[in-house]
């Protein structure tokens, strides 16, 4: 006899008065004859009425056989005494059945007996529950679960639609577990809701398809976020659903369930659920079966989704390739730039229509022809080399000139990329840009010339004013001397001579300033230790800035050397200190001199200072500072912010010219009300600074009849030099220009030393004369005298051995001694 609804209807009406162990009771005879095992258990309470356990009050013959028990062995004993391995929650289910009168269906396994049972329990009287058992082999039960898994696998293999796959698996799970409902729910609304598209239900059971709020089911859904299964034997008494989930489960007649999560990237995205309409103790084998089924669904759905994604991707890629091919063809056909495919021998393989528009050539005139057939001859070499380098992946472009079909020239800028056998290139017509750049360069040159002429005007005005004052002093002194000589008044003549010499020195100083600004000053760069230079000027600087200025000098340890004209650097530093003093007048302040090693790279390079290693000398004052509009003009000649008569405006321009001519840079930072920092950056010198050698007192030395050739275009100066050298014991030859001097040098006339101005009339400058003379007179010694250094003529002061230079004006005795030293010097 099976556990049918009919047998249940026949047995459930049993009342306590109808069940007894007496053999004369007809219900007892029926109870004994059914094929299913049956027993009646009685609730045992303690003295306070609290349920403790169950006691078996009767058991039929089939029940005794199923459980291996006899009536005599179980009569009056508790269930857990006679049946080993029963779980406590089963006992709680029996209490719930007794208290509510609701029947329950579930499975029970006794592992020790390798046996499983289908259980139907119902209340028959107060404190008593009737139980019907149907024996199922545990191995048979497990086999049935394994078969079901195989069936799921087979069904999923034939399906491609994920929703259909989920329903097919749920259907097999529900039928195998004799559940009321099984399905697949998807999380929506960021986990606040779930959607069931379709579920399997047994006959007469309502579907759960639709949208649901997760809060309607207590913790039965929210606990799935941990990634673990949720198994509930009785939704009414389980603490996860007893309060918040009862209403939601009652709506669909759910009394027990299994929920199995699907987690992706740490988030709950779906779950497989199995419902029963009655309280049910889910066997471990059943839970594991459901877990396996859920995993099969997950893997199969992922595989199908991946396969679909691949199909979609392949289709998308195919569409993209088609679209891209169409786009590329449109780009090739409509591009205004030249497009081509060219092999590495320089032969055209494909061209676009822009060749006709830009250069006038049709496709059939180009394909198969060498590129240099269309490039002007001057660019053949670089064009062929460029495509060779493109093939080697070492260059990406070139600019060359093509001949238009009408004979005109077009500048084309190419960018190329190489494949295995050809290079693909894009050419842009930059002819107009080249013409614009040339026009811009011409305009910039015109602007520079205009600015130069403006600067010359400024220099001329300032120079005329200063030199007129100096000439007035010199002229006045000479006139007084002449007047006193006519009167035979020989007393106090030296005073007027001193006035004239002072004016000459001031004129020389002004000239040096002007030459520094124009970067034509003659420099004598030597390896220099700036720390030593600054230390040597300490007293001079302190006297110059006065007591109202506090001076602090910070020397960098291990300071690099630099190669610079030390005397000019001293002048530049003194100029910066005096400017700082004036900026702090009349209240005074603090002047800080700092030396340091500075390494400037590409990232830190600023203010037009090229990357490199520099020695910096900075002067920082606490003066009034300068606004931006003043800062922009501080190096302009004759620009000054000092009151009229207190500044020439040449000081900083002189410093700027000297530093630039020395290969250095200047950087100025100033803030109004805070102060100003002016820094000189000079290139690092890698050589060794020579040690100082004491210089003996200078004495005038005479010659021994050696021959000196003097080339000077200024008549008065030439006569003075001739007289001085003649008085010093030399034979003197003179010439007024380069060609005249060279004729003497080309003759057999003895010449021991050439003294020549650098700037000469007649088409040959002093350096050219000296170089030409040294062709035949290889050991000829040369002394250049000049008012400015023609940088090309004297190679920026880097002279060949046996050549030296003096700057006008100079002391007559210094000239005689320099001539003597050069003649006596060893070759």
KOLSE-478051 format. One record per residue (C-alpha): residue in one letter; x, y, z. Coordinates in steps of 0.001 Angstrom, whole numbers, padded with zeros to 6 digits, always signed. Each point is the difference from the previous one (the first is absolute). Layout:
aXYZ/...
// end
This chain:
x+000000+000000+000000/x+001480+003413-000950/x-000255+003374+001687/x-002986+001186-001971/x-002466+002705+000865/x-002662-002745+000464/x+001986-001924+002610/x+000699+003251+001772/x-003701+000860+000071/x-000698-003416+001415/x+002629+000270+002715/x-000154+003684+001004/x-003457-000212+001660/x+001406-002342+002604/x-000773+001407+003401/x+001663-000882+003215/x-002986-002109+000969/x+000366-002036-003170/x+003697-000821+000260/x+001068-002636+002395/x+002087-003083-000058/x-002970-002228+000655/x-000531-002529-002770/x-003813+000322+000071/x-000037+003625-001139/x-000802+000153-003780/x+002253+003061-000484/x+002792-001973+001599/x-000549-002805-002507/x+000098+002545-002853/x+003119+001614+001473/x+001731-003359+000126/x-000936-001050-003541/x+001201+003023-002018/x+003280-000397-001918/x+001381+003257+001236/x+001717+000194+003337/x-002026+001779+002641/x+000448+001146+003544/x-001561+002321+002518/x+002295+002178+002082/x-000995+001848+003159/x+001404+003320+001184/x+001834-000204+003326/x-000018+003175+002106/x+001839+000885+003188/x-001603+001094+003262/x-000385+003542-001285/x-001735-001176-003204/x+002946+000655-002316/x+000339-002573-002846/x+003123-002113+000434/x-000176-002953-002378/x-002300-002573-001645/x-000943-003450+001188/x-001163-002766-002346/x-003478-001133+001125/x-000641-002477-002851/x+001643-001322-003199/x-001406-002336-002676/x+001659-003071-001427/x+001311+001760-003111/x+001549+002706+002167/x+001693-002615+002118/x+001461-001609-003127/x+001108+003322-001509/x+001749+001123+003176/x+001137-003397+001242/x-001933+000469+003251/x-002631-001997+001882/x-003016+001349+001834/x+001311-001399+003256/x+003378+001737-000562/x-001504+003434-000612/x-003134+000066+002106/x+000213+002882+002427/x+003498+001124-001126/x+000966+003337-001491/x+000670+000275-003724/x+003649+001088+000341/x+000611-002991+002319/x-000980-002572-002575/x+000827+001741-003334/x+003621+001167-000162/x+001048+002945-002139/x-003186+002036+000031/x+000594+003735-000395/x-001452+002399+002623/x-001751+002170-002607/x-002146-002994-000954/x-001242-000080+003552/x-000814+003749-000246/x-001993-000688-003160/x-002094-002603+001848/x-000670+002559+002764/x-001112+002528-002638/x-002332-002610-001547/x-001513-000787+003395/x-000470+003668+000870/x-001404+001247-003344/x-001664-003130-001367/x+001738+000562-003365/x+001207-003258-001625/x+003546-000217-001375/x+001838-002072-002624/x+003761-000520+000002/x+002762-002558-000325/x+001967-001578+002804/x+003317-001792-000373/x+001615-002454+002393/x+003577-000285-001232/x+000795-002799+002406/x-002657-002113-001696/x+000794+001348-003501/x-003719+000750-000192/x-002212+002930-000956/x-003717+000518+000711/x-002770+002142-001439/x-001818+001387+003039/x-003600+001248+000351/x-000823+001335+003465/x-003331+001343+001344/x-001683+000701+003321/x-002470-002619+001152/x-000749+001346+003456/x+001284+002449+002556/x+003584-000878+000747/x+000078-002797-002588/x+001288-000120-003595/x-000475-002802-002497/x+002825-000879-002365/x-000096-001943-003260/x+003354-001222-001415/x+000866-001255-003444/x+003366-001638-000245/x+002355+001077-002733/x+003510-001421-000346/x+002553+002736+000699/x+002178-001254-002840/x-003052-000032-002268/x-000785+003543+001074/x+003548+001145-000742/x-000086-001808-003314/x-003193+001830-000857/x+001686+003316+000773/x+003006-000891-002196/x-002290-001013-002851/x-001797+003306+000354/x+003294+001880-000294/x+000827-001918-003161/x-003415+000846-001368/x+000593+003674+000786/x+003333-000129-001825/x-001604-001617-003033/x-002849+002509-000102/x+002325+002976+000332/x+002195-001294-002804/x-002850+000321-002487/x-001076+003496+001052/x+001543+003357-000908/x-002335+002507+001609/x+001008+000687+003659/x-003597+000476+001263/x-001038-003312-001591/x+003057-001699+001485/x-000837+001279+003478/x-003620-001156-000270/x+000960-003490-001269/x+002417-000536+002885/x-002491+001352+002548/x-002661-002331-001317/x+002229-003082+000492/x+001078+001192+003460/x-003588+000623+001088/x-001258-003357-001247/x+002957-001924+001459/x-000437+001550+003444/x-003812-000300-000139/x-000138+003772+000571/x-002924+002313-000577/x+001967+002638-001931/x+003492+000535-001473/x+001403+002804-002047/x+002716+002551-000707/x-000193+003566+001360/x+002063+002960-001287/x+000954+002920+002273/x-001022+003490-001170/x-000115+003559+001340/x+003496-000331+001509/x-001060-003036+002010/x-003169+001519+001444/x-002308-002097-002194/x-000067-003304-001857/x-001588-001066-003274/x-001314-003476-000836/x-000746-000402-003708/x-001213-003602+000198/x-000014-002806+002576/x-001025-003640+000233/x-002911-000933+002285/x-001681-003268+000890/x-003675-000481-000759/x-002247+002590+001613/x+002844+002158+001304/x+000059+003743-000710/x+002950+001328-002060/x+002331+002541+001617/x+000843+001764-003281/x+000139+003792+000202/x+001798+002770+001889/x+000508-000221+003767/x+001659+002114+002671/x+002714-001937+001777/x-001162+001306+003376/x-003242-001995-000419/x+001895-003222+000692/x+001884+000873+003180/x+003641-001060-000123/x-000622-002879-002397/x+001309+002146-002879/x+002248+002560+001705/x+002112-002734+001655/x+000902-001287-003465/x+002357+002977-000391/x+002503-001907+002155/x+000317-002542-002814/x-001433-002844+002098/x-003204-002001-000519/x-003067+000808+002103/x-001883-003117+001144/x-003170+000413+002061/x-002036-002993+001222/x-002921+002041+001305/x-000507+003640-000903/x-002398+000507+002905/x+002454-000902+002738/x+003392+000819-001617/x+001286+003287+001470/x+001105+001238-003444/x-003583-000001-001299/x-002322-000373+003020/x-000615+003746+000307/x+000742+001843-003239/x-000448-002796-002529/x-003230-001686+001045/x-002300+002256-002024/x+002074-000312-003154/x+000231-003792+000243/x-003628-000418+001048/x-001059+001718-003225/x+001554-002884-001932/x-000602-002772+002579/x+003712-000488+000721/x+000853-001858+003193/x+003527-001230-000758/x+002636+000936-002575/x+003498-000244-001419/x+001567+003157-001531/x+003349-000321-001805/x+001884+003244-000958/x+001740+000916-003249/x+002837+002465+000781/x+001828+002067-002631/x+002820+002408+000873/x-000963-000191+003667/x-003647+000881-000610/x-003185-002091+000186/x-001469-000012-003519/x-002470-002918+000120/x-000998-003124+001952/x-001600-003402-000540/x-002893-000695+002357/x-001936-003124+001008/x-003278+000362+001980/x-002187-002430+001912/x-003533+000713+001207/x+000567-001918+003233/x+002702+000124+002655/x+002773-002264-001144/x+003334-001157+001312/x+002273+000208-003035/x+002480-002843-000186/x+003667+000815-000453/x-000045-002041-003186/x-002856+002133-001299/x+001803+003235+000844/x+003169-001229-001713/x-002091-001074-002993/x-001526+003481-000247/x+003455+001579+000323/x+001316-002172-002815/x-002978+000852-002160/x+000495+003714+000669/x+003688-000286-000935/x-000913-001819-003216/x-002408+002772-000859/x+002607+002657+000748/x+002722-001675-002071/x-002323-000787-002884/x-001488+003491-000065/x+003460+001570+000143/x+001186-002269-002790/x-003021+000809-002149/x+000362+003674+000801/x+003698-000135-000918/x-000832-001811-003218/x-002658+002582-000765/x+002405+002804+000853/x+002535-001514-002379/x-002612-000266-002717/x-001093+003562+000654/x+003620+001146+000053/x+000758-001799-003232/x-003052+001535-001575/x+000882+003403+001419/x+003602-000285-001153/x-001147-001009-003444/x-002303+002993-000080/x+002763+002243+001324/x+002440-001315-002576/x-002522+000652-002744/x-000735+003450+001398/x+003683+000785+000420/x+000763-001203-003487/x-002747+002266-001307/x+001313+002894+002085/x+003563-000565-001143/x-001093-000142-003622/x-001926+003237+000473/x+003024+001531+001748/x+002302-001195-002770/x-002283+001338-002700/x-000888+003325+001646/x+003139+000935+001974/x+001398+003390-001063/x+003459-001254+000967/x+002175-002199-002179/x-000279-003696+000897/x+002189-002707-001439/x+001362-003495+000352/x+003640-000209-001085/x+002411-002911+000073/x+003436+000267+001535/x+001577+000473-003426/x-001917+003262-000296/x-002590-001202-002552/x-003623+001166+000323/x-002475-002875+000568/x-003186+001944+000741/x-001012+003684+000130/x-003195+001915+000724/x-001861+002626-001994/x+001662+002894+001853/x+003075-000432-002204/x-001986+001293-002903/x-001376+002951+001964/x+003322+001025+001596/x+002613-000947-002582/x-001963-000549-003201/x+000991-003667-000522/x-002543-002749-000629/x+000199-003415+001605/x+001353-001785-003090/x+002779+002608-000274/x+001280-000865+003468/x-000477-003715+000758/x+003057-001994-001021/x+002208+003098-000174/x+002843+000929+002345/x-000617+002794+002473/x+003016+002004-001168/x-001579+000435-003418/x-002224+002590+001697/x+002411+001388+002639/x+002394+002809-000919/x+003629-001201-000398/x+001294+001798+003114/x-002292-002154+002161/x+000602-003394-001654/x+002547-001200+002514/x-001927+000865+003161/x-003232-001402-001473/x+001551-003382-000821/x+001747-000071+003376/x-003249+000820+001807/x-001879-002985-001408/x+002963-002246+000825/x-000079+001227+003592/x-003773-000487+000158/x+000548-003618-000974/x+002443-000279+002912/x-002523+001668+002345/x+002565+002685+000865/x-001773+003026-001499/x-003641+000871-000580/x+000019+002973-002358/x+001718+002344-002381/x-000591+003363-001673/x+000826+000249-003682/x-000937+001911-003144/x-002119-001393-002819/x-000309+001409-003468/x-003609+000742-000985/x-001029-001138-003441/x-000056+003680-001021/x+003670+000371+001074/x-000537+001842+003284/x+001467-001276+003280/x-001990-001270+002981/x+001364-000655+003494/x-001426-003268+001406/x+000340-001176+003623/x-000222-003803+000307/x-000840-002293+002894/x+000554-003705-000687/x-000440-003411+001633/x+001453-003236-001286/x-001584-003426-000452/x+001811-003107-001199/x+000459+000956-003639/x-001250+003564-000416/x-000199+003299+001813/x-003246+001926+000362/x+000430+003756+000017/x-002054+003159+000348/x+001245+003167-001671/x-001196+003499+000891/x+000559+002989-002277/x+001929+002553+002096/x+000940+002317-002831/x-002199+002805+001322/x+001359-000509+003510/x+003567+000223-001307/x-000802+003216-001810/x-001677+001414+003093/x+002991-001031+002138/x+002368+001729-002409/x-002148+003127+000027/x-000128-000126+003804/x+003792-000399+000192/x+000424+003025-002255/x-002416+001981+002143/x+001817-001059+003186/x+003346+001001-001510/x-001457+003359-000972/x-001348+000401+003543/x+003383-000917+001483/x+001674+002520-002285/x-002534+002629+001057/x+000610-000784+003656/x+003754+000073-000596/x-000273+003418-001591/x-002126+001177+002920/x+002653-001297+002435/x+002718+001699-002066/x-001943+003232+000308/x-000163-000410+003760/x+003701-000870+000170/x+000935+002924-002235/x-001870+002507+002140/x+001459-001269+003260/x+003484-000440-001503/x+000013+003504-001464/x-000942+001522+003363/x+002661-001894+001972/x+002768+000414-002591/x-000698+003715-000428/x+000602+000405+003737/x+003205-002035-000189/x+001239+001818-003128/x-000702+003332+001680/x+002214-001049+002925/x+002808-001221-002295/x-000263+003026-002319/x-000082+002447+002905/x+003055-001592+001591/x+001946+000140-003275/x-001002+003629-000640/x+001125+001059+003493/x+003283-001890-000480/x+000564+001748-003347/x-000821+003404+001511/x+002339-000479+002969/x+002814-001227-002272/x-000371+003171-002129/x+000257+002048+003210/x+002981-002102+001132/x-001975-000890+003125/x+001351-003473+000711/x-001324-000365+003504/x-002986-002283+000740/x-000040-001418-003533/x-000241-003536+001358/x-003428+000787+001439/x-001481+000559-003466/x+001792-003050-001357/x-001649-002076+002794/x-003408+001473-000906/x+000496-001023-003623/x+001177-003524+000905/x-002957-000424+002382/x-002404+000983-002767/x+001705-002499-002337/x-000407-002796+002573/x-003666+000923+000471/x-000487-000088-003780/x+001659-003429-000118/x-002294-001242+002769/x-003055+001298-001860/x+001199-001711-003171/x+000440-003266+001881/x-003561+000273+001253/x-001340+000644-003463/x+002000-002884-001471/x-001251-002317+002733/x-003568+000895-000847/x+000581-000648-003699/x+001885-003231+000840/x+003109+001286-001772/x+002134+000432+003115/x+003421-001619-000087/x+000125-002631+002733/x+002880-002004+001436/x-001723-003027+001505/x+002034-002030+002480/x-000909-002905+002321/x-001471+001740+003042/x-000982-000948+003554/x-002976+002274+000681/x+000189-000667+003747/x+003540+001395-000002/x-001039+002921-002213/x-002892+000980+002285/x+002170-000346+003109/x+002625+002276-001551/x-002637+002665-000631/x-001430-000093+003522/x+001588+003253+001184/x-000742+001821-003252/x-003673-001053+000082/x-000385+000995+003668/x+001483+003458-000670/x-002203+000382-003092/x-003330-000878+001660/x+000802+001905+003201/x-000817-000658+003648/x-003788+000150-000452/x+000058-003311-001895/x+000668-003293+001792/x+002040-002288-002259/x-000169-003803+000256/x+002028-002258-002296/x-000874-003703-000313/x+002658-002045-001801/x-001019-003390-001408/x+002405-002770+001012/x+001722-001807-002862/x-001063+002704-002440/x+000681-000845-003651/x+002373+002124-002058/x-001085+002182-002894/x+001935+001657-002834/x-000606+003721-000021/x+001738+003371-000132/x+000421+000476+003747/x+000474+003779-000141/x-003222+000430-001962/x-001800-002349+002395/x+001236+002149+002877/x-001407+003078-001745/x-003314-001781-000604/x-000260-001114+003642/x+000858+003471+001278/x-002661+001452-002309/x-002632-002412+001431/x+001021+000901+003566/x-000215+003735-000658/x-003443-000436-001599/x-001088-001981+003072/x+001319+002768+002281/x-001951+002633-001932/x-003169-002167+000164/x+000279-000076+003815/x+000762+003718+000436/x-000452+001930+002175/x-001051-002426+002755/x+002502-002708-000843/x-000576-003734+000225/x+001756-003298-000591/x+001971-001118-003053/x+000671-003733-000359/x+002501-001421-002488/x-000350-003738-000676/x+002106-002282-002188/x-001212-003462-000978/x+000231-002866-002476/x-003109-000194-002192/x-001012-002927-002190/x-002834+000970-002325/x-001793-002768-001906/x-002746+000041-002623/x-002746-000022+002648/x+001404+002806+002166/x+001341+002166-002838/x-001664+003412+000067/x+000556+003627-000893/x+001841-001066-003172/x+002791-001705+001967/x+001074-003032-002061/x+000404-003326+001848/x+003493-000554+001361/x+002316+000464+002970/x+000573+003549+001221/x+001728+001935+002752/x-002439+002586+001322/x+000728+003279+001803/x-003109+001635+001484/x-000459+003381+001719/x-003183+000339+002092/x-001087+003289+001578/x-002861+000979+002293/x-000768+003145-001947/x-003167+001358-001546/x-000225-002621-002768/x-001126+000591-003568/x-003433-000284-001651/x-000299-002176-003156/x+000044+002966-002401/x+003368+001134+001369/x+001353-003565+000144/x-000613-000384-003737/x+002305+002938-000854/x+002845-000180+002512/x+002532-001136-002627/x-000970+002660-002539/x+002807+002528-000636/x-000405+003397+001701/x-003109-001225+001825/x+000095+001091+003626/x-002476+000649+002789/x+002441+002236+001884/x-000467+003795+000111/x+001465+002088-002808/x+003770+000204+000261/x+000363-002969+002388/x+000090-002851-002497/x+001050-000650-003599/x-002105-003116-000603/x+003058-001864-001275/x+000934-001969+003124/x-002309-003027-000318/x+000165+000037-003800/x+003789-000236+000353/x-000333-002930+002410/x-002454-001712-002309/x+002295+000457-003024/x+003032-001318+001885/x-001834-003081+001312/x-001467-000825-003418/x+003383+000406-001701/x+001463-002368+002620/x-002499-002708-000972/x-002133+000498+003094/x-003513+001090+000884/x-001685+002344+002450/x-003132-000583+002052/x-001795+002702+001995/x-002758-000467+002560/x-001585+002983+001712/x-003037+000702+002151/x-001158+003467+000922/x+000524+000675+003701/x+002084-003157+000492/x+003160+000384-002049/x+001906-001181-003043/x+002263-002930-000851/x+002334+000257-002993/x+001851-003162-001009/x+002873-000463-002429/x+000290-003530-001466/x+003391-000837-001542/x+000813-003358-001665/x+001960-002489+002085/x+003684-000389-000921/x+001317-003577+000288/x+003698+000947+000035/x+002306+000874+002879/x+000412+003519+001357/x+003708+000941-000072/x+001578+001114+003244/x+000898+003659+000434/x+003615+000986-000767/x+001335+003292+001455/x+000454+002615-002741/x+003136+002150+000264/x-000245+003769-000284/x-000299+001223-003603/x+003067+001746-001444/x+000372+001416-003466/x+002146-002285-002153/x+001742+001102-003213/x+000563-001908-003190/x+003221-000998-001775/x-000660+001420-003440/x-002724-002533-000986/x-002357+000983-002827/x-003657+000655+000807/x-002635+000546-002714/x-002886+002235+001184/x-003270-000017-002006/x-002421+002679+001276/x-002452+002082-002026/x-000159+002832+002575/x+002887+002302-000958/x+000546+001629+003411/x-000008-003292+001843/x+002307-001583-002586/x+002541+002803+000495/x-000202-000275+003797/x+000588-003775-000086/x+002875+000449-002455/x+001679+002590+002255/x-000443-002060+003170/x+001434-003146-001562/x+002832+001908-001648/x+000906+001542+003375/x-000086-003516+001478/x+002730-001163-002384/x-001970-001605-002850/x+000133+000470-003792/x-003575+001001-000948/x-001776-000464-003362/x-003541+001408-000449/x-002986-000536-002281/x-003459+001608-000017/x-002074-002951-001249/x+000051-003748-000437/x+001187-000258-003621/x+002895+002404+000624/x+001094-001979+003012/x-000281-003306-001839/x+002271+001300-002796/x+002722+000576+002575/x-000579-003443+001516/x+000167-001644-003435/x+003401+001587-000638/x+003379-001082+001333/x-000032+002723+002638/x+000809-001242+003493/x-003022+000160+002301/x+000290-001349+003566/x-003457+001073+001191/x-003236+001145-001635/x-002033+002579+001962/x-003352+000506-001755/x-003414+001431+000612/x-002818-002543-000503/x-002333+002295-001915/x+001856+001299-003078/x-001014+001630-003295/x+000973-001385-003381/x-001917-003295+000088/x+002256-001943+002397/x-000410+000066+003775/x+002879-000528+002387/x-000663-003715+000518/x-000095-000639-003735/x+003329+001810-000437/x+001561-002037+002815/x-001275-003306-001371/x+001202+000830-003508/x+003440+001012+001317/x+000357-003227+001964/x-000256-002009-003223/x+003568+001078-000815/x+001051+001112+003503/x-001249-002878+002080/x+001565+001189+003263/x-001065+003658-000366/x-001149+001427+003323/x-003071+002241-000012/x-001415+002579+002425/x-003573+001104-000788/x-001060+003447+001283/x-003689+000824-000231/x-002744+002120+001385/x-002435-002938-000220/x+000224-003690-000634/x-001268-001063-003412/x-001128-003433+001158/x+000552-001643-003356/x+003393+001647-000540/x+001463-001055+003345/x-002028-003184+000536/x-001636+001346+003179/x+003401+000650+001568/x+001282-003544-000668/x+003272+000910-001752/x+002638-002265-001524/x+003381-000416+001734/x+002241+003020-000489/x-002996+002360-000208/x-001179+002395+002721/x-002425+002900+000299/x-000168+003435+001662/x-003062+002182+000322/x+000046+003726-000768/x+000648+002264+001763/x+003132-001355+001681/x+003012+001330+001906/x+002982+000704-002246/x+002305-001822+002398/x-002323-003017-000033/x+000258-000120-003806/x+003805+000130+000059/x+000180-002764+002613/x-002475-002206-001875/x+002079+000399-003230/x+003183-000897+001903/x-001656-003059+001611/x-001309-001303-003310/x+003321+000375-001820/x+001921-001648+002849/x-002525-002841+000403/x+001145-003400-001215/x-001687-001246-003212/
// end
